[in-house]
Amino acid sequence: MKAKSSAFRILMLTVILLAKIPNAGRAAEPAFSWKTLEAEAVSLLSRYIQIDTTNPPGNEIKAAAFLKEVFDREGIEARVIESSSGRGNIYARIRGDGSKKAIVLLNHMDVVPADAKFWKEAPFGGSIKERVIWGRGALDDKGAAIMELLAMAAFKRQNISLKGDVIFLGTADEEAGGALGAGYLTDKHPELFKDVGLVLNEGGGIRIDENGRARVYIVSVAEKTPLWLKLTASGMPGHGSTPGNSLAVNKLISALNRVMSYQSPIKVVPEVQKFYADTANEETEPRRTGYLDLRKSLEDPTFRSQFIKDPRDRASVSNTIAITGIKGSDKVNVIPAVATAELDVRLLPGEDPKAFINELRRIINDESIKIEVTLSFPAATSPPHPEAMKVISDFAKTNDPGAPVVAPLLRGFTDCHFFREKGIPCLGFMPHRSTPSAEGLVHGVDERVSVESLHFGVRAMYEIVRELVAE
Ligand SMILES: [Zn+2]
């Protein structure tokens, strides 16, 4: 009895004290609840998916307005920056005391097209069925935006004091190269990123097995660089019945034939060497031993021919050329004056696009073929950020003990390079929990995310960012 009554007195005293101190910890802020926040995450993502931001044309301004409304409601300062008509970007910021550098939580608002007739659920319906949220952008990249936005809302609602600012940046145009999104902002508004020390972006995440157990944490620090080219051949136009001696289509085919037979040299950049060594344990022999020193192993012709059979492995150790478009005449009986082909070239970090084009000219060996560059970025390896890598590793250790943190070379590209080019570290890590088969949903049919993965992602984003900028 005695113990009880003294416990009661302490409890009453605490209640009185808490009542007198405003914001004296969580007990004084019953308004904040993870359950509420998680429910909001699901409904927000569903509504966000319903805003069709297929690029082209993008129309991200509608998405920017939608997100701004949420930030306004949370009392977080936010502005919409239009790069061209209908192409909106959103920039929201929570202020810290400035003793640490700011973090940008990056995401893109545009999505790739989706053809409804191949989907089980309407791609822009945002339907929620059996704890799964369906729709284009659920993974790439609207789900990430919701994790970032609600992590910021959690800071704001709990009044957590921050050392560095936290910035939410939703961009336009990423799927088409980012010129009207991250490219525009970093170029025209460098003041927005003046005190930024880190950008967190898509490009990595948590791979789980079919039982939901985390296999690996992927944080991407380097990307291959796109070099998109258009080849044009010219020749004598005429009637299909009487082909001349110098024909555009024939010249183009000869040139492409030489491009196809070209074998890109193998080169193992340091990031790739490290990634394979870090993941060697996951493999069976002889790959396990081979991966420990990939550069050396690839000198062995037997190992090499086995290794490059897998297109993903091959693309990790060489520049690639994909012929993706060919155009001649629109009419079967008309010989065109010009024929064109589009090449999607992806270069390894550190490659010089100009040198590659010179090499291509040598391969094509036909001065009359015109080579135009339609998209090219410099090499995009992130400046290191050991603190962020440690925070993510610690998070992995606590939440998924045994899951290694690895940094592969991203074969695709993201908005990260715009920041890396300015010397700002940009890490590819969004805490989606997805199985390897879910990779095919990104840009594919039936893109969707589980409610559990989204809930986990909101909490993970919050905890990681808090470690990095909170007091
Ligand atoms: Zn994306």
Boltz pocket constraint, residues with backbone or C-beta under 6 A from the ligand:
constraints:
  - pocket:
      binder: B
      contacts: [[A, 108], [A, 140], [A, 141], [A, 174], [A, 202]]
      max_distance: 6.0
